[in-house]
Amino acid sequence: MKNVPPWWSRTTIYQVYLRSFFDASGDGIGDLRGALEKLDYLQDLGVETLWLSPFFQSPHVDAGYDISDYDAVCPDQGTLDDLRRFLDEAHARGMRVLADMVMNHTSDRHAWFEQSRKDRSNEKRDWYIWRRGKKPLGKEPPNNWRSILGPRGWHWDEASGEWYWASFLKCQPDLNYRNPDVQKAMLDVVRRWLAFGFDGFRLDIFHAIFKDEAFEDNPFSPRLIPSEEDPDGFFQSFRATLHHPDTLRFARTLRRVVDEFQNPPRFLVGEVFGKPHVLRKYCEDGDGLHAVFLFKAMQTPFTARGFRSLIEEFEREMPAPLVPTWVFGNHDRMRRGERLEHHPEREKLCAALQLSARGIPCIYNGEELGMRDLDLPLSGAKDPVAAIYGFLPEIVVRALHRQGILLNRDACRSPMQWSSAPNAGFTTADAVPWLPIHPDYRITNVDTEARDPTSILNCYKRLLRLRKQHPALHSGSLSLLPENALPPNVVGMRRTFENDEIDVLLHFDDATRTIVWGSEHSKAIASTYDAPIEGRDRRFVLRPYEALFIER
């Protein structure tokens, strides 16, 4: 290729949810040595960048997203040497590795917060967001701000007689980024891990970093339930607590730090919620985040009309050189296999869209197998979010789950299914996994699917190989093919890079259709079906939920 785009813009990201990936120690918890043992699997799969969920020292109230020491590895995940070896071995295989960096908050057991809450005159007091309350004795919260989860985000500290702010859980107090010492400390954390060898970071709830300096009340909103596109909810607009202009400015500060490290350039991708035109602000000038997760695909109806409209929106709101992301699941959301009702051909079609549309595909571990959510009640959950909503009847919880809203995130975090052996090969047969194994593991697992040429796993491998072989698919421009030139329920994309040009036809229907397409030089080069491609002389058969790749 003559004009090679930056590596991060043409990569594929694979999320390794460490606690559920592979347990090498036999204690029932996935660990770094386990991830190391599975690097050959990931290389064979064909993914290029690994996003490691938090491995830092943590009391694990929120599965590692409550960090108590940014410079230490949590013992149940391994050691610093294990992490070093994992990075070295991944790099030796030509893969990049992103750390999951939680900058917005720490654990309430972090030494900084323990000092901060000792008394109001402590030098670390202003490292967190403390305020006096209202009314006599200050026993009412300073304002009406709600946390992202719905309950109030202010928490009373009896010892010091003030309230501290937490955007997420009570055990996760927010850092005060208006204090220059906090910014310096956290930017130094970033520098240390980049120097250690990480290729970049996934940034947790980055849109919450700065809050309104005047602590004005959030205005009323008629919305009850927030969504990926609109974080307002619980009858409150989060204007004072999310997407503050100072957060955008801090994104540029962070980028300058990351750009200190080159050969190779490093990468920042932010977890932010909102409409694409809002999220674009985090990266549109080329000096902030490199990319943000676009979660709208997870809620898009599985129809030709729905995804054609989404592609149009992503192209409009994230035009080149901006790069959209394609996300269909993660450790907080319903699994794609559940959303598509475990329909293999629909899952393969979704994978084809994800891996052939312009942008960065983000695959959650197990997605390549068609793994599904566990069916779990709120009671007894490991997920602390479940306790917040424990008052809801189970019928309401299940109804929300069907709409893609997880109140118990344990459901999508079940251990990776490696084989039909006891405990799905995730851990030893006599160990107790930290979360239950999904009961379908005897059918849905790596070993079984690897032997089946028609499996979702083997379809992923073929698609990832195809993506690497054709610059048009990982680096090319995208134009939607005219609807009136296509059969009903078919979305067509043309990907072009220099002399490489491929048409991708996505068939969102259970019917079989014939299409006349291309020129006398065109040939079908790949399909989501393992069976031979049907058609010749520009006349192709589209089978139910088939994706067809035609080289022009």
TARALIN-V567307 format. One record per pair of residues at least 4 apart in sequence whose ideal C-beta (glycine too) atoms are under 6 Angstrom apart, sorted by the first residue. I is the first residue (numbers start at 1). J is the second residue. D is the distance in whole Angstrom. If there is no record, write none. Layout:
BEGIN
i->I j->J d->D
i->I j->J d->D
END
This chain:
BEGIN
i->1 j->471 d->5
i->5 j->9 d->5
i->5 j->10 d->5
i->5 j->475 d->5
i->7 j->11 d->6
i->8 j->267 d->4
i->8 j->290 d->6
i->9 j->323 d->5
i->10 j->474 d->4
i->10 j->475 d->5
i->11 j->48 d->5
i->11 j->49 d->5
i->12 j->47 d->5
i->12 j->48 d->5
i->12 j->361 d->5
i->13 j->49 d->5
i->13 j->51 d->6
i->13 j->362 d->5
i->14 j->47 d->4
i->14 j->50 d->6
i->14 j->363 d->5
i->15 j->51 d->5
i->15 j->364 d->5
i->15 j->365 d->6
i->16 j->21 d->5
i->16 j->35 d->6
i->16 j->50 d->5
i->16 j->52 d->5
i->16 j->365 d->6
i->17 j->53 d->5
i->17 j->331 d->5
i->17 j->365 d->6
i->18 j->30 d->5
i->18 j->53 d->5
i->19 j->29 d->6
i->19 j->30 d->5
i->20 j->30 d->5
i->20 j->413 d->5
i->20 j->415 d->5
i->20 j->416 d->6
i->21 j->30 d->4
i->21 j->35 d->6
i->21 j->365 d->6
i->21 j->416 d->5
i->22 j->30 d->6
i->22 j->34 d->3
i->22 j->38 d->5
i->23 j->29 d->6
i->23 j->30 d->5
i->23 j->34 d->5
i->23 j->426 d->6
i->23 j->427 d->4
i->24 j->31 d->6
i->24 j->33 d->4
i->24 j->34 d->4
i->24 j->37 d->6
i->25 j->31 d->6
i->26 j->428 d->4
i->26 j->431 d->5
i->28 j->427 d->5
i->28 j->431 d->5
i->28 j->432 d->5
i->28 j->433 d->5
i->28 j->434 d->5
i->29 j->76 d->5
i->29 j->434 d->5
i->30 j->34 d->5
i->31 j->77 d->5
i->31 j->78 d->5
i->32 j->77 d->6
i->32 j->78 d->4
i->32 j->82 d->4
i->32 j->83 d->6
i->32 j->86 d->5
i->33 j->78 d->6
i->33 j->82 d->5
i->35 j->86 d->6
i->36 j->86 d->5
i->39 j->89 d->6
i->42 j->47 d->6
i->43 j->93 d->5
i->46 j->461 d->6
i->46 j->464 d->3
i->46 j->465 d->6
i->48 j->95 d->6
i->49 j->96 d->4
i->50 j->95 d->6
i->50 j->97 d->5
i->51 j->98 d->5
i->51 j->202 d->5
i->52 j->99 d->6
i->53 j->100 d->5
i->54 j->64 d->4
i->54 j->65 d->6
i->54 j->100 d->5
i->55 j->73 d->5
i->55 j->77 d->5
i->56 j->67 d->5
i->56 j->70 d->6
i->57 j->68 d->5
i->57 j->69 d->4
i->57 j->72 d->4
i->57 j->74 d->5
i->58 j->64 d->5
i->58 j->66 d->5
i->58 j->67 d->5
i->58 j->68 d->6
i->58 j->74 d->5
i->59 j->107 d->6
i->59 j->109 d->5
i->60 j->64 d->6
i->61 j->66 d->5
i->61 j->171 d->5
i->61 j->384 d->6
i->62 j->66 d->5
i->62 j->169 d->6
i->62 j->384 d->6
i->65 j->102 d->5
i->66 j->107 d->4
i->66 j->171 d->6
i->66 j->172 d->5
i->67 j->102 d->6
i->67 j->106 d->6
i->67 j->107 d->6
i->68 j->107 d->4
i->68 j->109 d->5
i->68 j->110 d->5
i->70 j->189 d->5
i->73 j->77 d->6
i->73 j->78 d->6
i->73 j->79 d->6
i->73 j->80 d->5
i->73 j->83 d->6
i->78 j->82 d->3
i->87 j->97 d->6
i->87 j->197 d->5
i->90 j->95 d->4
i->90 j->97 d->5
i->96 j->199 d->4
i->97 j->198 d->6
i->97 j->199 d->6
i->98 j->200 d->5
i->98 j->201 d->6
i->98 j->202 d->5
i->99 j->193 d->6
i->99 j->198 d->5
i->99 j->201 d->5
i->100 j->202 d->5
i->101 j->201 d->4
i->101 j->203 d->6
i->102 j->204 d->4
i->103 j->186 d->6
i->104 j->174 d->6
i->104 j->205 d->5
i->104 j->208 d->5
i->104 j->209 d->6
i->105 j->172 d->4
i->105 j->173 d->6
i->105 j->174 d->5
i->106 j->110 d->4
i->106 j->113 d->6
i->108 j->113 d->5
i->108 j->171 d->5
i->108 j->173 d->6
i->112 j->124 d->5
i->112 j->127 d->5
i->113 j->173 d->5
i->115 j->122 d->5
i->115 j->124 d->4
i->116 j->124 d->4
i->116 j->125 d->5
i->116 j->127 d->5
i->116 j->128 d->5
i->117 j->157 d->6
i->117 j->160 d->6
i->118 j->122 d->5
i->119 j->160 d->6
i->120 j->125 d->6
i->120 j->160 d->6
i->126 j->176 d->6
i->126 j->179 d->5
i->127 j->176 d->6
i->127 j->179 d->6
i->127 j->182 d->5
i->128 j->164 d->6
i->128 j->173 d->5
i->128 j->176 d->6
i->129 j->165 d->4
i->129 j->174 d->5
i->129 j->176 d->5
i->130 j->162 d->5
i->130 j->164 d->5
i->131 j->142 d->4
i->131 j->163 d->5
i->132 j->138 d->5
i->132 j->162 d->6
i->133 j->138 d->3
i->133 j->139 d->6
i->133 j->140 d->5
i->133 j->142 d->6
i->133 j->163 d->5
i->134 j->140 d->4
i->135 j->140 d->4
i->141 j->152 d->6
i->141 j->154 d->4
i->141 j->163 d->6
i->142 j->163 d->6
i->142 j->215 d->6
i->143 j->215 d->5
i->143 j->217 d->5
i->144 j->217 d->5
i->144 j->218 d->6
i->145 j->153 d->5
i->145 j->218 d->6
i->145 j->241 d->6
i->146 j->152 d->6
i->146 j->153 d->6
i->146 j->234 d->5
i->146 j->236 d->5
i->147 j->151 d->6
i->147 j->153 d->4
i->147 j->167 d->6
i->148 j->167 d->6
i->148 j->168 d->6
i->149 j->388 d->6
i->150 j->234 d->4
i->153 j->165 d->6
i->153 j->166 d->6
i->154 j->163 d->4
i->154 j->165 d->6
i->155 j->164 d->6
i->155 j->170 d->5
i->156 j->163 d->6
i->157 j->162 d->6
i->164 j->173 d->5
i->165 j->174 d->5
i->166 j->170 d->6
i->166 j->172 d->5
i->166 j->173 d->5
i->166 j->174 d->6
i->167 j->174 d->5
i->167 j->208 d->4
i->168 j->172 d->5
i->169 j->384 d->6
i->175 j->182 d->5
i->176 j->182 d->6
i->177 j->182 d->6
i->177 j->183 d->6
i->177 j->209 d->6
i->177 j->210 d->6
i->183 j->187 d->6
i->187 j->257 d->5
i->190 j->257 d->6
i->193 j->198 d->5
i->194 j->198 d->6
i->194 j->261 d->5
i->194 j->266 d->6
i->199 j->266 d->6
i->200 j->266 d->5
i->200 j->267 d->3
i->200 j->268 d->6
i->201 j->268 d->6
i->202 j->269 d->5
i->203 j->270 d->5
i->204 j->271 d->6
i->205 j->271 d->6
i->206 j->270 d->4
i->206 j->272 d->6
i->207 j->242 d->5
i->207 j->243 d->5
i->207 j->272 d->4
i->208 j->242 d->6
i->209 j->247 d->5
i->209 j->250 d->6
i->210 j->244 d->4
i->210 j->246 d->4
i->210 j->247 d->5
i->211 j->241 d->5
i->212 j->216 d->5
i->212 j->240 d->4
i->216 j->240 d->6
i->218 j->236 d->5
i->218 j->237 d->6
i->218 j->238 d->6
i->218 j->239 d->6
i->218 j->240 d->5
i->219 j->237 d->5
i->221 j->232 d->5
i->221 j->235 d->6
i->221 j->236 d->6
i->221 j->237 d->4
i->223 j->232 d->5
i->223 j->233 d->5
i->225 j->233 d->6
i->226 j->231 d->5
i->226 j->233 d->3
i->228 j->273 d->6
i->228 j->295 d->4
i->228 j->296 d->6
i->228 j->299 d->6
i->229 j->275 d->5
i->229 j->296 d->6
i->231 j->238 d->6
i->231 j->242 d->6
i->231 j->273 d->4
i->232 j->237 d->5
i->232 j->238 d->6
i->238 j->242 d->4
i->248 j->281 d->6
i->251 j->282 d->6
i->251 j->288 d->4
i->251 j->289 d->5
i->252 j->287 d->5
i->252 j->288 d->5
i->255 j->287 d->6
i->255 j->288 d->6
i->258 j->266 d->5
i->258 j->268 d->6
i->261 j->266 d->5
i->267 j->290 d->5
i->268 j->289 d->5
i->268 j->290 d->5
i->269 j->291 d->5
i->270 j->282 d->6
i->270 j->289 d->5
i->270 j->292 d->5
i->271 j->293 d->6
i->272 j->279 d->5
i->272 j->292 d->5
i->274 j->278 d->4
i->274 j->279 d->5
i->276 j->317 d->4
i->277 j->317 d->5
i->279 j->292 d->5
i->280 j->284 d->5
i->280 j->317 d->5
i->282 j->288 d->5
i->282 j->289 d->5
i->282 j->292 d->5
i->283 j->288 d->5
i->283 j->289 d->5
i->291 j->323 d->5
i->291 j->325 d->6
i->293 j->325 d->5
i->293 j->327 d->5
i->294 j->324 d->6
i->294 j->325 d->5
i->295 j->327 d->6
i->297 j->326 d->6
i->297 j->328 d->6
i->298 j->328 d->6
i->298 j->333 d->6
i->300 j->306 d->5
i->300 j->310 d->5
i->301 j->306 d->4
i->303 j->508 d->6
i->304 j->308 d->6
i->304 j->489 d->5
i->304 j->491 d->5
i->304 j->508 d->4
i->307 j->491 d->6
i->308 j->491 d->5
i->313 j->317 d->6
i->314 j->318 d->5
i->314 j->324 d->4
i->318 j->322 d->4
i->318 j->324 d->4
i->323 j->359 d->6
i->323 j->360 d->6
i->324 j->359 d->4
i->325 j->359 d->6
i->325 j->360 d->5
i->325 j->362 d->6
i->326 j->354 d->4
i->326 j->359 d->5
i->326 j->361 d->5
i->327 j->362 d->5
i->328 j->336 d->4
i->329 j->333 d->6
i->329 j->335 d->5
i->329 j->336 d->5
i->329 j->364 d->4
i->329 j->367 d->6
i->330 j->364 d->5
i->331 j->413 d->6
i->332 j->409 d->6
i->334 j->338 d->5
i->334 j->339 d->6
i->334 j->373 d->6
i->334 j->404 d->5
i->334 j->406 d->6
i->335 j->371 d->6
i->335 j->372 d->6
i->335 j->373 d->5
i->335 j->412 d->5
i->336 j->367 d->6
i->337 j->342 d->5
i->337 j->370 d->4
i->337 j->371 d->6
i->337 j->372 d->5
i->338 j->372 d->5
i->338 j->373 d->4
i->340 j->346 d->5
i->340 j->347 d->5
i->342 j->372 d->6
i->344 j->456 d->6
i->345 j->544 d->6
i->345 j->545 d->4
i->346 j->545 d->5
i->347 j->370 d->5
i->347 j->456 d->5
i->348 j->459 d->4
i->348 j->528 d->4
i->349 j->528 d->6
i->349 j->545 d->5
i->349 j->547 d->5
i->351 j->460 d->6
i->351 j->463 d->6
i->352 j->356 d->6
i->352 j->463 d->6
i->352 j->528 d->5
i->352 j->547 d->3
i->353 j->357 d->6
i->353 j->506 d->6
i->354 j->361 d->5
i->355 j->361 d->5
i->355 j->463 d->5
i->355 j->467 d->5
i->356 j->473 d->5
i->356 j->504 d->5
i->358 j->478 d->4
i->363 j->367 d->5
i->365 j->416 d->6
i->366 j->371 d->4
i->366 j->416 d->6
i->368 j->457 d->5
i->368 j->460 d->4
i->369 j->444 d->5
i->369 j->449 d->6
i->369 j->457 d->6
i->370 j->444 d->6
i->370 j->456 d->4
i->373 j->411 d->4
i->373 j->412 d->5
i->374 j->411 d->5
i->374 j->414 d->5
i->374 j->438 d->6
i->376 j->408 d->6
i->376 j->410 d->5
i->376 j->411 d->5
i->378 j->386 d->4
i->378 j->390 d->5
i->378 j->408 d->5
i->381 j->386 d->4
i->381 j->408 d->5
i->381 j->410 d->5
i->382 j->410 d->5
i->383 j->408 d->5
i->383 j->409 d->5
i->383 j->410 d->5
i->386 j->408 d->4
i->389 j->407 d->5
i->392 j->396 d->5
i->392 j->397 d->6
i->397 j->407 d->5
i->400 j->405 d->4
i->406 j->411 d->6
i->410 j->435 d->6
i->413 j->435 d->6
i->414 j->435 d->5
i->414 j->438 d->5
i->415 j->426 d->4
i->415 j->433 d->5
i->415 j->437 d->6
i->416 j->426 d->6
i->417 j->424 d->4
i->417 j->441 d->4
i->417 j->444 d->6
i->417 j->445 d->4
i->418 j->424 d->6
i->418 j->425 d->3
i->418 j->445 d->6
i->418 j->446 d->5
i->419 j->425 d->4
i->419 j->445 d->5
i->419 j->447 d->4
i->420 j->442 d->4
i->420 j->445 d->6
i->421 j->425 d->5
i->422 j->429 d->4
i->423 j->427 d->5
i->423 j->433 d->6
i->423 j->437 d->6
i->424 j->437 d->5
i->424 j->441 d->4
i->424 j->445 d->6
i->427 j->431 d->4
i->427 j->433 d->6
i->433 j->437 d->6
i->437 j->441 d->5
i->440 j->444 d->5
i->441 j->445 d->6
i->446 j->450 d->6
i->449 j->455 d->4
i->449 j->457 d->4
i->453 j->458 d->6
i->453 j->530 d->5
i->454 j->530 d->5
i->459 j->528 d->6
i->466 j->526 d->5
i->467 j->473 d->5
i->467 j->474 d->5
i->470 j->500 d->6
i->470 j->502 d->6
i->471 j->475 d->5
i->471 j->497 d->4
i->471 j->500 d->5
i->472 j->476 d->4
i->472 j->495 d->4
i->472 j->496 d->6
i->472 j->497 d->4
i->472 j->500 d->4
i->472 j->501 d->6
i->472 j->502 d->5
i->473 j->495 d->6
i->475 j->497 d->5
i->476 j->495 d->4
i->476 j->496 d->5
i->476 j->497 d->3
i->477 j->496 d->5
i->478 j->493 d->6
i->478 j->495 d->6
i->479 j->494 d->5
i->481 j->492 d->3
i->481 j->494 d->6
i->486 j->490 d->4
i->486 j->492 d->5
i->487 j->513 d->5
i->487 j->515 d->6
i->489 j->508 d->5
i->489 j->509 d->4
i->490 j->505 d->6
i->490 j->507 d->5
i->491 j->506 d->4
i->492 j->505 d->5
i->493 j->504 d->5
i->494 j->503 d->5
i->495 j->502 d->5
i->496 j->501 d->5
i->501 j->552 d->4
i->502 j->549 d->6
i->502 j->551 d->6
i->503 j->550 d->5
i->504 j->549 d->6
i->505 j->548 d->5
i->506 j->547 d->5
i->507 j->542 d->4
i->507 j->546 d->5
i->510 j->544 d->4
i->512 j->543 d->6
i->513 j->542 d->5
i->514 j->541 d->6
i->515 j->540 d->5
i->515 j->542 d->6
i->516 j->538 d->5
i->516 j->539 d->5
i->518 j->522 d->3
i->518 j->538 d->5
i->518 j->550 d->5
i->522 j->550 d->5
i->522 j->552 d->5
i->523 j->551 d->6
i->524 j->533 d->4
i->524 j->540 d->6
i->524 j->548 d->6
i->524 j->550 d->5
i->525 j->549 d->5
i->525 j->551 d->5
i->526 j->549 d->4
i->527 j->533 d->5
i->527 j->546 d->6
i->527 j->548 d->5
i->528 j->546 d->6
i->528 j->547 d->5
i->529 j->543 d->6
i->529 j->546 d->6
i->534 j->541 d->4
i->535 j->539 d->5
i->535 j->540 d->4
i->535 j->541 d->5
i->542 j->546 d->5
END
